[in-house]
Amino acid sequence: MSIEIYTDGACSGNPGPGGWGAILCWNGHEKELSGGKPETTNNQMEMQAVIEGLSALNKASAVTIYTDSKYVKQGAEEWLEGWKAKGWKTASKKPVKNQELWEQIDMLLQFHNVTFIWVKGHSGHEMNERVDKLAVAAVPR
């Protein structure tokens, strides 16, 4: 089964209170998910949206994730394998930021066949605008 997941994160201050949103679409169905944390970063919320979206699937699936986060897309597609090979160190030998979240994403990527597509944020993309509203609404006040 083919599934599309639209994800976004939001933060009021960076760091600060943040929210994430995900919309899962399959066979004409939709499911909205969202949540927040009192102290986080924008990147962490972008990653949490991916984790929660993929974790909501109960069987291995072909998934297309639409994100406006180049950090998430590049991290998953370009940097993750190198970080693991270097013991979770960057090319400059520094610890990888958000390692715990990257480890969760890595585990989910082993289970699902995932393709990431970057969409420009706040550019009128209907689903990106919807998931942004979910993320913003989930920011703890």
DSSP file with accessible surface (Angstrom, degrees, kcal/mol):
  #  RESIDUE AA STRUCTURE BP1 BP2  ACC     N-H-->O    O-->H-N    N-H-->O    O-->H-N    TCO  KAPPA ALPHA  PHI   PSI    X-CA   Y-CA   Z-CA
    1    1 A M              0   0  102      0, 0.0    61,-1.5     0, 0.0     2,-0.5   0.000 360.0 360.0 360.0 139.6    0.0    0.0    0.0
    2    2 A S  E     -a   62   0A  80     59,-0.1    25,-0.4    61,-0.1     2,-0.4  -0.816 360.0-174.5 -98.4 131.1    1.2    3.5   -0.9
    3    3 A I  E     -a   63   0A   4     59,-2.4    61,-2.7    -2,-0.5     2,-0.4  -0.971  14.3-153.6-128.4 138.5    1.0    6.2    1.8
    4    4 A E  E     -aB  64  25A  68     21,-2.6    21,-3.1    -2,-0.4     2,-0.4  -0.936  11.3-169.3-108.4 135.5    1.7    9.9    1.7
    5    5 A I  E     -aB  65  24A   1     59,-2.9    61,-3.0    -2,-0.4     2,-0.5  -0.993   6.1-161.5-126.1 124.7    2.7   11.7    4.9
    6    6 A Y  E     -aB  66  23A  22     17,-2.5    17,-2.3    -2,-0.4     2,-0.3  -0.900  19.7-175.4-102.7 129.0    2.8   15.4    5.1
    7    7 A T  E     +aB  67  22A   0     59,-2.5    61,-0.5    -2,-0.5     2,-0.3  -0.925  13.0 164.9-129.6 152.5    4.9   16.7    8.1
    8    8 A D  E     - B   0  21A   3     13,-2.1    13,-2.5    -2,-0.3     2,-0.3  -0.978  15.9-154.7-159.4 155.2    5.8   20.0    9.7
    9    9 A G  E     - B   0  20A   4     -2,-0.3     2,-0.3    11,-0.2    11,-0.2  -0.928   9.2-168.7-127.8 155.2    7.2   21.3   12.9
   10   10 A A  E     - B   0  19A  12      9,-2.9     9,-2.5    -2,-0.3     2,-0.4  -0.989   1.7-170.1-143.0 149.3    6.8   24.7   14.6
   11   11 A C  E     - B   0  18A  32     -2,-0.3     2,-1.0     7,-0.3     7,-0.2  -0.998  21.2-145.4-143.2 137.5    8.5   26.5   17.5
   12   12 A S  S    S-     0   0   73      5,-3.2     2,-0.1    -2,-0.4    -2,-0.0  -0.834  92.5  -7.1-100.7  91.9    7.7   29.6   19.4
   13   13 A G  S    S-     0   0   48     -2,-1.0     3,-0.3     3,-0.2    29,-0.0  -0.144  97.8 -89.5  92.3 156.9   11.3   30.7   20.0
   14   14 A N  S    S+     0   0  107      1,-0.6     2,-0.2    27,-0.1    27,-0.2  -0.695 125.2  23.1-145.5  88.1   14.1   28.4   19.0
   15   15 A P  S    S+     0   0   84      0, 0.0    -1,-0.6     0, 0.0    26,-0.2   0.442 112.4  90.8 -81.0 166.9   14.5   26.8   21.5
   16   16 A G  E    S- C   0  40A   6     24,-2.2    24,-2.6    -3,-0.3    -3,-0.2  -0.954  83.6 -26.9 169.7-168.1   11.0   27.2   23.1
   17   17 A P  E     -     0   0A  40      0, 0.0    -5,-3.2     0, 0.0     2,-0.3  -0.465  69.4-176.5 -67.3 140.2    7.7   25.6   23.1
   18   18 A G  E     -BC  11  37A   0     19,-2.7    19,-2.3    -7,-0.2     2,-0.3  -0.931  19.1-159.7-140.2 163.5    7.0   23.6   19.9
   19   19 A G  E     -BC  10  36A   0     -9,-2.5    -9,-2.9    -2,-0.3     2,-0.3  -0.943   4.3-156.9-139.0 159.6    4.5   21.6   18.0
   20   20 A W  E     -BC   9  35A  23     15,-2.7    15,-1.7    -2,-0.3     2,-0.3  -0.943   6.8-167.8-133.5 155.3    4.5   19.0   15.3
   21   21 A G  E     -BC   8  34A   0    -13,-2.5   -13,-2.1    -2,-0.3     2,-0.3  -0.994   4.6-177.9-143.0 149.0    1.8   17.9   12.8
   22   22 A A  E     -BC   7  33A   0     11,-2.5    11,-3.0    -2,-0.3     2,-0.5  -0.990  10.0-161.4-145.6 139.8    1.4   15.0   10.4
   23   23 A I  E     -BC   6  32A   0    -17,-2.3   -17,-2.5    -2,-0.3     2,-0.4  -0.993  11.2-157.7-121.9 121.2   -1.3   14.1    7.9
   24   24 A L  E     -BC   5  31A   4      7,-2.9     7,-2.0    -2,-0.5     2,-0.4  -0.855   9.8-170.6 -98.1 131.9   -1.4   10.6    6.6
   25   25 A C  E     +BC   4  30A  19    -21,-3.1   -21,-2.6    -2,-0.4     2,-0.3  -0.992  16.4 149.6-127.0 128.7   -3.2    9.9    3.3
   26   26 A W  E >   - C   0  29A  75      3,-1.9     3,-3.5    -2,-0.4   -23,-0.1  -0.965  66.5 -10.1-156.7 138.8   -4.0    6.5    1.8
   27   27 A N  T 3  S-     0   0  123    -25,-0.4     3,-0.1    -2,-0.3   -24,-0.1   0.808 129.1 -49.2  43.9  42.2   -6.7    5.1   -0.4
   28   28 A G  T 3  S+     0   0   87      1,-0.3    -1,-0.3     0, 0.0     2,-0.3   0.535 116.7 115.0  79.1   4.5   -8.8    8.3   -0.1
   29   29 A H  E <   -C   26   0A 109     -3,-3.5    -3,-1.9     2,-0.0     2,-0.3  -0.732  45.9-162.5-105.0 157.4   -8.5    8.4    3.7
   30   30 A E  E     -C   25   0A  99     -2,-0.3     2,-0.4    -5,-0.2    -5,-0.2  -0.990   7.3-171.9-136.9 147.2   -6.8   10.9    5.9
   31   31 A K  E     -C   24   0A 103     -7,-2.0    -7,-2.9    -2,-0.3     2,-0.4  -0.985  12.4-152.2-138.0 126.9   -5.6   10.9    9.5
   32   32 A E  E     -C   23   0A  98     -2,-0.4     2,-0.3    -9,-0.2    -9,-0.2  -0.836  15.2-179.8-100.0 136.0   -4.3   14.0   11.3
   33   33 A L  E     +C   22   0A  35    -11,-3.0   -11,-2.5    -2,-0.4     2,-0.3  -0.973   7.5 158.9-129.8 147.7   -1.8   13.7   14.1
   34   34 A S  E     +C   21   0A  62     -2,-0.3     2,-0.3   -13,-0.2   -13,-0.2  -0.986   4.0 157.9-161.8 162.2   -0.2   16.5   16.2
   35   35 A G  E     -C   20   0A  20    -15,-1.7   -15,-2.7    -2,-0.3     2,-0.3  -0.967  16.7-147.3-172.3 174.1    1.5   17.1   19.5
   36   36 A G  E     -C   19   0A  38     -2,-0.3   -17,-0.2   -17,-0.2   103,-0.1  -0.942   6.0-145.0-151.3 170.0    3.8   19.4   21.3
   37   37 A K  E     -C   18   0A  96    -19,-2.3   -19,-2.7    -2,-0.3     3,-0.2  -0.992  21.7-132.2-138.2 146.8    6.6   19.9   23.9
   38   38 A P  E    S+     0   0A 100      0, 0.0     2,-0.4     0, 0.0    -1,-0.1   0.782  98.3  27.3 -71.6 -25.4    7.2   22.8   26.3
   39   39 A E  E    S+     0   0A 126    -22,-0.1     2,-0.3   -21,-0.1   -25,-0.0  -0.910  87.2 107.1-142.4 110.4   10.9   23.1   25.5
   40   40 A T  E     -C   16   0A   2    -24,-2.6   -24,-2.2    -2,-0.4     2,-0.3  -0.850  54.7-102.4-160.2-171.5   12.2   22.0   22.1
   41   41 A T     >  -     0   0   35     -2,-0.3     4,-2.1   -26,-0.2     5,-0.2  -0.875  30.6-110.8-126.3 164.7   13.6   23.3   18.8
   42   42 A N  H  > S+     0   0   50     -2,-0.3     4,-2.4     1,-0.2     5,-0.2   0.929 118.7  50.2 -59.2 -46.7   12.2   23.6   15.3
   43   43 A N  H  > S+     0   0   59      1,-0.2     4,-2.4     2,-0.2    -1,-0.2   0.900 108.3  53.0 -61.0 -40.4   14.3   20.8   13.9
   44   44 A Q  H  > S+     0   0   50      1,-0.2     4,-2.6     2,-0.2    -1,-0.2   0.905 110.1  47.7 -62.3 -38.1   13.3   18.5   16.7
   45   45 A M  H  X S+     0   0    1     -4,-2.1     4,-2.1     2,-0.2    -2,-0.2   0.884 109.2  53.2 -71.6 -36.5    9.6   19.1   16.0
   46   46 A E  H  X S+     0   0    7     -4,-2.4     4,-1.3     1,-0.2    -2,-0.2   0.928 113.5  44.3 -59.8 -43.5   10.2   18.6   12.2
   47   47 A M  H  X S+     0   0    0     -4,-2.4     4,-2.6     1,-0.2    -2,-0.2   0.900 109.5  55.2 -68.1 -41.5   11.8   15.2   13.1
   48   48 A Q  H  X S+     0   0   26     -4,-2.6     4,-3.1     1,-0.2     5,-0.3   0.883 103.4  56.4 -61.2 -37.1    9.1   14.3   15.7
   49   49 A A  H  X S+     0   0    0     -4,-2.1     4,-2.4     2,-0.2    -1,-0.2   0.921 109.5  45.5 -61.1 -41.4    6.5   14.8   12.9
   50   50 A V  H  X S+     0   0    0     -4,-1.3     4,-2.7     2,-0.2     5,-0.3   0.939 113.9  49.2 -65.9 -46.2    8.3   12.2   10.8
   51   51 A I  H  X S+     0   0    4     -4,-2.6     4,-2.6     1,-0.2    -2,-0.2   0.939 114.2  44.5 -59.3 -47.6    8.7    9.8   13.7
   52   52 A E  H  X S+     0   0   67     -4,-3.1     4,-1.2     2,-0.2    -1,-0.2   0.902 113.0  51.3 -68.0 -39.3    5.0   10.1   14.7
   53   53 A G  H  < S+     0   0    0     -4,-2.4     3,-0.4    -5,-0.3     4,-0.3   0.950 115.7  40.3 -62.1 -48.4    3.8    9.8   11.1
   54   54 A L  H >< S+     0   0    0     -4,-2.7     3,-1.4     1,-0.2    -2,-0.2   0.877 112.0  56.7 -68.6 -35.9    5.8    6.6   10.4
   55   55 A S  H 3< S+     0   0   65     -4,-2.6    -1,-0.2    -5,-0.3    -2,-0.2   0.746  96.2  65.6 -67.9 -22.2    5.1    5.2   13.9
   56   56 A A  T 3< S+     0   0   41     -4,-1.2     2,-0.4    -3,-0.4    -1,-0.3   0.643  81.9  94.2 -74.7 -13.3    1.3    5.4   13.2
   57   57 A L    <   -     0   0   24     -3,-1.4     4,-0.1    -4,-0.3     3,-0.0  -0.671  61.5-160.1 -83.4 131.7    1.7    2.8   10.4
   58   58 A N  S    S+     0   0  153     -2,-0.4     2,-0.3     2,-0.1    -1,-0.1   0.432  71.5  33.2 -96.1   1.0    0.9   -0.7   11.6
   59   59 A K  S    S-     0   0  118      0, 0.0    -1,-0.1     0, 0.0    52,-0.0  -0.991  98.8 -80.4-148.7 157.3    2.7   -2.6    8.8
   60   60 A A        +     0   0   59     -2,-0.3     2,-0.3    52,-0.1    52,-0.2  -0.309  61.4 174.3 -56.4 133.3    5.7   -2.0    6.5
   61   61 A S        -     0   0   10     -4,-0.1    52,-2.2   -58,-0.0     2,-0.6  -0.947  42.4-107.6-141.8 159.9    4.7    0.4    3.8
   62   62 A A  E     -ad   2 113A  42    -61,-1.5   -59,-2.4    -2,-0.3     2,-0.4  -0.832  50.5-173.8 -86.2 121.1    5.9    2.3    0.8
   63   63 A V  E     -ad   3 114A   1     50,-3.0    52,-2.6    -2,-0.6     2,-0.5  -0.967  25.6-160.9-128.0 135.3    5.8    5.9    2.1
   64   64 A T  E     -ad   4 115A  28    -61,-2.7   -59,-2.9    -2,-0.4     2,-0.5  -0.973  16.6-159.8-110.5 121.1    6.3    9.3    0.5
   65   65 A I  E     -ad   5 116A   0     50,-3.2    52,-3.1    -2,-0.5     2,-0.6  -0.912   2.4-158.1-104.0 126.2    7.1   12.0    3.1
   66   66 A Y  E     +ad   6 117A  39    -61,-3.0   -59,-2.5    -2,-0.5     2,-0.3  -0.912  24.4 164.2-102.8 121.1    6.5   15.6    2.1
   67   67 A T  E     -ad   7 118A   0     50,-2.4    52,-2.3    -2,-0.6   -59,-0.1  -0.979  42.0-151.6-137.0 148.9    8.5   18.0    4.3
   68   68 A D  S    S+     0   0   25    -61,-0.5     2,-0.7    -2,-0.3    53,-0.3   0.267  74.8 100.9 -98.8  12.5    9.6   21.6    4.2
   69   69 A S     >  -     0   0    8      1,-0.2     4,-2.1   -62,-0.1     5,-0.2  -0.844  48.5-175.0-101.8 109.2   12.7   20.7    6.3
   70   70 A K  H  > S+     0   0  119     -2,-0.7     4,-3.0     1,-0.2     5,-0.4   0.833  87.7  62.5 -66.9 -30.5   15.9   20.3    4.3
   71   71 A Y  H  > S+     0   0   46      2,-0.2     4,-2.3     1,-0.2    -1,-0.2   0.933 107.5  41.6 -58.3 -47.5   17.5   19.3    7.5
   72   72 A V  H  > S+     0   0    0      2,-0.2     4,-2.5     3,-0.2     5,-0.3   0.946 117.7  46.3 -67.3 -47.7   15.2   16.2    7.8
   73   73 A K  H  X S+     0   0   50     -4,-2.1     4,-2.5     1,-0.2     5,-0.3   0.957 118.8  39.9 -61.8 -51.0   15.4   15.3    4.1
   74   74 A Q  H  X>S+     0   0   66     -4,-3.0     4,-3.1     1,-0.2     5,-1.7   0.899 114.4  54.1 -67.3 -39.8   19.2   15.7    3.8
   75   75 A G  I  <>S+     0   0    0     -4,-2.3     5,-2.2    -5,-0.4     4,-0.3   0.940 115.1  39.4 -58.0 -47.7   19.8   14.1    7.2
   76   76 A A  I  <5S+     0   0   16     -4,-2.5    -2,-0.2    -5,-0.2     5,-0.2   0.896 127.4  32.3 -70.4 -40.6   17.8   11.0    6.3
   77   77 A E  I  <5S+     0   0   90     -4,-2.5    -2,-0.2    -5,-0.3    -3,-0.2   0.803 134.0  16.0 -90.6 -30.5   19.0   10.7    2.7
   78   78 A E  I  <5S+     0   0  116     -4,-3.1     4,-0.3    -5,-0.3    -3,-0.2   0.757 126.8  32.7-115.9 -37.0   22.6   12.0    2.8
   79   79 A W  I  ><S+     0   0   89     -5,-1.7     4,-2.5    -4,-0.3     5,-0.2   0.750  93.8  78.7-100.7 -28.9   24.0   12.2    6.3
   80   80 A L  H  ><S+     0   0    2     -5,-2.2     4,-2.4    -6,-0.3     5,-0.2   0.899  94.5  47.7 -55.9 -49.2   22.5    9.4    8.3
   81   81 A E  H  > S+     0   0  121      1,-0.2     4,-2.4     2,-0.2    -1,-0.2   0.906 113.8  48.2 -61.8 -41.5   24.7    6.5    7.1
   82   82 A G  H  > S+     0   0   25     -4,-0.3     4,-1.9     2,-0.2     7,-0.2   0.902 109.5  52.7 -64.9 -41.8   27.9    8.5    7.5
   83   83 A W  H  <>S+     0   0   28     -4,-2.5     5,-3.3     2,-0.2     6,-0.8   0.932 111.5  46.3 -59.6 -44.9   26.9    9.5   11.0
   84   84 A K  H ><5S+     0   0   62     -4,-2.4     3,-1.7     3,-0.2    -2,-0.2   0.928 111.3  51.6 -64.0 -43.5   26.3    5.9   12.0
   85   85 A A  H 3<5S+     0   0   89     -4,-2.4    -1,-0.2     1,-0.3    -2,-0.2   0.809 111.1  48.9 -63.6 -29.7   29.6    4.8   10.4
   86   86 A K  T 3<5S-     0   0  110     -4,-1.9    -1,-0.3     3,-0.2    -2,-0.2   0.162 124.9-100.5 -95.7  16.3   31.5    7.5   12.3
   87   87 A G  T < 5S-     0   0   51     -3,-1.7    -3,-0.2     1,-0.2    -2,-0.1   0.899  80.0 -51.0  68.0  40.1   29.9    6.6   15.6
   88   88 A W  S   <S+     0   0   35     -5,-3.3     8,-2.0     1,-0.3     2,-0.4   0.881 106.6 132.1  61.1  42.2   27.4    9.4   15.5
   89   89 A K  B     -E   95   0B  89     -6,-0.8    -1,-0.3    -7,-0.2    -3,-0.2  -0.934  53.7-124.5-117.8 149.0   30.0   12.0   14.8
   90   90 A T    >   -     0   0   34      4,-3.3     3,-2.3    -2,-0.4     6,-0.1  -0.238  40.1 -91.5 -79.1 176.0   29.8   14.7   12.1
   91   91 A A  T 3  S+     0   0   85      1,-0.3    -1,-0.1     2,-0.1    -2,-0.0   0.816 131.5  54.8 -58.5 -30.2   32.5   15.2    9.5
   92   92 A S  T 3  S-     0   0   75      2,-0.1    -1,-0.3     3,-0.0    -2,-0.0   0.202 121.9-109.8 -90.4  18.0   34.1   17.7   11.9
   93   93 A K  S <  S+     0   0  162     -3,-2.3    -2,-0.1     1,-0.2     3,-0.0   0.627  75.5 134.2  68.1  16.1   34.2   15.0   14.6
   94   94 A K        -     0   0  135      1,-0.1    -4,-3.3     3,-0.0    -1,-0.2  -0.659  66.9 -91.0 -91.9 154.0   31.5   16.7   16.7
   95   95 A P  B     -E   89   0B  88      0, 0.0     2,-0.2     0, 0.0    -6,-0.2  -0.357  47.3-105.8 -61.6 142.0   28.6   14.8   18.2
   96   96 A V    >   -     0   0    9     -8,-2.0     3,-0.9   -13,-0.1     2,-0.2  -0.510  35.2-121.5 -68.6 129.4   25.5   14.6   15.9
   97   97 A K  T 3  S+     0   0  167     -2,-0.2     5,-0.1     1,-0.2    -1,-0.1  -0.489  93.6  14.5 -69.7 144.7   22.8   17.0   17.2
   98   98 A N  T 3> S+     0   0   31     -2,-0.2     4,-2.5     3,-0.1     3,-0.4   0.796  77.0 160.8  63.3  33.0   19.5   15.3   17.9
   99   99 A Q  H <>  +     0   0   67     -3,-0.9     4,-2.7     1,-0.2     5,-0.2   0.880  68.6  55.4 -53.8 -43.7   21.1   11.8   17.8
  100  100 A E  H  > S+     0   0  140      1,-0.2     4,-1.6     2,-0.2    -1,-0.2   0.912 111.0  44.5 -59.7 -41.4   18.2   10.2   19.8
  101  101 A L  H  > S+     0   0   20     -3,-0.4     4,-2.5     2,-0.2    -1,-0.2   0.902 111.9  52.5 -70.0 -39.7   15.7   11.4   17.2
  102  102 A W  H  X S+     0   0    0     -4,-2.5     4,-3.0     1,-0.2    -2,-0.2   0.883 106.6  54.0 -62.0 -37.4   17.9   10.4   14.3
  103  103 A E  H  X S+     0   0   82     -4,-2.7     4,-2.3    -5,-0.2    -1,-0.2   0.904 109.0  48.5 -63.9 -39.0   18.2    6.9   15.8
  104  104 A Q  H  X S+     0   0   64     -4,-1.6     4,-2.1    -5,-0.2    -2,-0.2   0.924 112.7  47.6 -65.6 -44.0   14.4    6.7   15.9
  105  105 A I  H  X S+     0   0    0     -4,-2.5     4,-2.6     1,-0.2    -2,-0.2   0.934 110.4  53.0 -61.5 -44.3   14.1    7.8   12.3
  106  106 A D  H  X S+     0   0   23     -4,-3.0     4,-1.4     1,-0.2    -2,-0.2   0.925 108.0  50.3 -57.9 -44.9   16.8    5.4   11.3
  107  107 A M  H  X S+     0   0  128     -4,-2.3     4,-0.9     1,-0.2     3,-0.4   0.926 112.4  47.0 -60.6 -43.1   14.9    2.5   12.9
  108  108 A L  H  X S+     0   0   16     -4,-2.1     4,-2.4     1,-0.2     3,-0.5   0.865 107.3  56.6 -68.9 -33.9   11.7    3.5   11.1
  109  109 A L  H  < S+     0   0   36     -4,-2.6     5,-0.3     1,-0.2    -1,-0.2   0.776 102.9  56.2 -68.5 -25.4   13.5    3.9    7.8
  110  110 A Q  H  < S+     0   0  127     -4,-1.4    -1,-0.2    -3,-0.4    -2,-0.2   0.785 112.9  41.7 -71.7 -27.5   14.7    0.2    8.1
  111  111 A F  H  < S+     0   0  114     -4,-0.9     2,-0.3    -3,-0.5    -2,-0.2   0.839 116.0  45.1 -89.3 -39.2   11.1   -0.9    8.4
  112  112 A H  S  < S-     0   0   11     -4,-2.4     2,-1.0   -52,-0.2   -50,-0.2  -0.761  79.0-122.0-108.3 155.0    9.4    1.2    5.8
  113  113 A N  E     -d   62   0A 116    -52,-2.2   -50,-3.0    -2,-0.3     2,-0.4  -0.832  46.7-173.2 -93.5 100.1   10.4    2.0    2.2
  114  114 A V  E     -d   63   0A  26     -2,-1.0     2,-0.4    -5,-0.3   -50,-0.2  -0.834  22.7-173.5-111.3 134.6   10.5    5.8    2.5
  115  115 A T  E     -d   64   0A  73    -52,-2.6   -50,-3.2    -2,-0.4     2,-0.4  -0.979  16.8-147.6-117.3 134.3   11.0    8.6   -0.1
  116  116 A F  E     -d   65   0A   9     -2,-0.4     2,-0.4   -52,-0.2   -50,-0.2  -0.877  11.6-171.5-103.5 136.2   11.4   12.2    1.0
  117  117 A I  E     -d   66   0A  64    -52,-3.1   -50,-2.4    -2,-0.4     2,-0.4  -0.996  16.1-140.8-125.6 126.1   10.1   15.1   -1.1
  118  118 A W  E     -d   67   0A  93     -2,-0.4     2,-0.4   -52,-0.2   -50,-0.2  -0.709  18.4-172.1 -86.2 133.6   11.0   18.6   -0.1
  119  119 A V        -     0   0   17    -52,-2.3     2,-0.4    -2,-0.4    -2,-0.0  -0.964  32.1-106.8-122.0 143.9    8.3   21.3   -0.5
  120  120 A K    >   -     0   0  135     -2,-0.4     3,-0.7     1,-0.1     5,-0.4  -0.559  40.6-125.1 -70.3 124.7    8.8   25.0   -0.1
  121  121 A G  T 3  S+     0   0   19     -2,-0.4    -1,-0.1   -53,-0.3     8,-0.0  -0.362  84.8  11.6 -70.7 150.0    7.1   26.1    3.2
  122  122 A H  T 3  S+     0   0  129      3,-0.1    -1,-0.2     1,-0.1    -2,-0.0   0.854  91.3 118.3  55.3  38.9    4.6   28.8    3.3
  123  123 A S  S <  S-     0   0   66     -3,-0.7    -1,-0.1     2,-0.1     3,-0.1   0.188  93.9 -90.5-119.9  14.5    4.2   28.8   -0.5
  124  124 A G  S    S+     0   0   60      1,-0.3     2,-0.5     2,-0.1    -3,-0.1   0.480  70.7 153.3  91.7   2.4    0.6   27.9   -0.9
  125  125 A H     >  -     0   0   65     -5,-0.4     4,-2.8     1,-0.2    -1,-0.3  -0.561  42.1-141.6 -66.3 114.4    1.1   24.1   -1.0
  126  126 A E  H  > S+     0   0  137     -2,-0.5     4,-2.2     1,-0.2    -1,-0.2   0.886  94.2  41.0 -52.2 -50.4   -2.3   23.0    0.3
  127  127 A M  H  > S+     0   0   20      1,-0.2     4,-2.6     2,-0.2    -1,-0.2   0.885 114.3  52.6 -71.0 -35.1   -1.2   20.0    2.4
  128  128 A N  H  > S+     0   0    2      2,-0.2     4,-2.2     1,-0.2    -1,-0.2   0.909 109.9  49.5 -65.5 -38.7    1.9   21.8    3.7
  129  129 A E  H  X S+     0   0   44     -4,-2.8     4,-2.0     2,-0.2    -2,-0.2   0.915 111.6  49.3 -65.4 -40.3   -0.3   24.7    4.8
  130  130 A R  H  X S+     0   0   65     -4,-2.2     4,-1.8    -5,-0.3    -2,-0.2   0.929 112.4  45.9 -63.9 -44.6   -2.7   22.3    6.6
  131  131 A V  H  X S+     0   0    0     -4,-2.6     4,-2.4     1,-0.2    -1,-0.2   0.859 109.2  56.4 -72.1 -30.1    0.1   20.5    8.4
  132  132 A D  H  X S+     0   0   25     -4,-2.2     4,-2.8    -5,-0.2     5,-0.2   0.930 106.0  50.8 -62.5 -43.4    1.7   23.8    9.4
  133  133 A K  H  X S+     0   0  137     -4,-2.0     4,-2.4     1,-0.2    -2,-0.2   0.895 109.4  51.0 -61.7 -39.9   -1.6   24.8   11.0
  134  134 A L  H  X S+     0   0   28     -4,-1.8     4,-1.2     2,-0.2    -1,-0.2   0.925 112.2  46.6 -60.6 -46.4   -1.7   21.5   12.9
  135  135 A A  H  < S+     0   0    0     -4,-2.4     4,-0.5     2,-0.2     3,-0.4   0.933 113.5  47.3 -63.9 -45.7    1.9   22.1   14.2
  136  136 A V  H >< S+     0   0   62     -4,-2.8     3,-1.3     1,-0.2    -1,-0.2   0.919 110.8  52.0 -63.1 -41.8    1.3   25.7   15.2
  137  137 A A  H 3< S+     0   0   78     -4,-2.4    -1,-0.2     1,-0.3    -2,-0.2   0.769 105.5  56.9 -66.2 -24.4   -2.0   24.8   17.0
  138  138 A A  T 3< S+     0   0   22     -4,-1.2    -1,-0.3    -3,-0.4    -2,-0.2   0.532  76.5 114.3 -86.2  -6.7   -0.1   22.0   19.0
  139  139 A V  S <  S-     0   0    8     -3,-1.3  -120,-0.2    -4,-0.5  -103,-0.1  -0.498  76.7-115.0 -65.5 122.7    2.5   24.5   20.4
  140  140 A P              0   0   48      0, 0.0    -1,-0.1     0, 0.0    -2,-0.1  -0.373 360.0 360.0 -59.8 136.2    1.9   24.6   24.2
  141  141 A R              0   0  218     -2,-0.1    -3,-0.0    -3,-0.0     0, 0.0  -0.723 360.0 360.0 -99.6 360.0    0.8   28.0   25.3
